[in-house]
């Protein structure tokens, strides 16, 4: 599991914010994908 504080520290340390954004978008996308897939199954 992720720790929000650790993630914030890492984002501050990282000199490549674009890479951090990409990781966030990927995580968000997978979350929404699983949500929609489970939603379709429930229907």
C-alpha positions in Angstrom: 0.0 0.0 0.0 1.1 3.6 -0.7 1.8 6.2 2.0 0.6 9.6 0.9 3.4 11.4 2.9 6.1 9.3 1.2 4.6 10.0 -2.2 4.7 13.7 -1.5 8.3 13.5 -0.4 9.2 11.7 -3.6 7.4 14.2 -5.8 9.3 17.0 -4.1 12.6 15.2 -4.6 12.0 14.2 -8.3 13.3 16.7 -10.8 11.0 15.3 -13.5 7.4 16.3 -12.7 6.2 15.0 -16.1 7.2 11.4 -15.1 5.3 11.8 -11.8 2.2 13.0 -13.6 2.4 10.1 -16.0 2.5 7.7 -13.1 -0.6 9.4 -11.5 -2.5 9.3 -14.8 -1.7 5.6 -15.2 -2.9 4.8 -11.7 -6.1 6.8 -12.2 -6.7 5.1 -15.6 -6.3 1.6 -14.2 -8.7 2.6 -11.3 -11.4 3.9 -13.6 -10.9 0.9 -15.9 -11.4 -1.7 -13.1 -14.4 0.4 -11.8 -16.1 0.3 -15.2 -15.3 -3.4 -15.7 -16.8 -4.4 -12.3 -19.7 -2.1 -12.9 -20.5 -3.9 -16.2 -20.3 -7.3 -14.5 -22.7 -6.2 -11.8 -25.2 -5.2 -14.4 
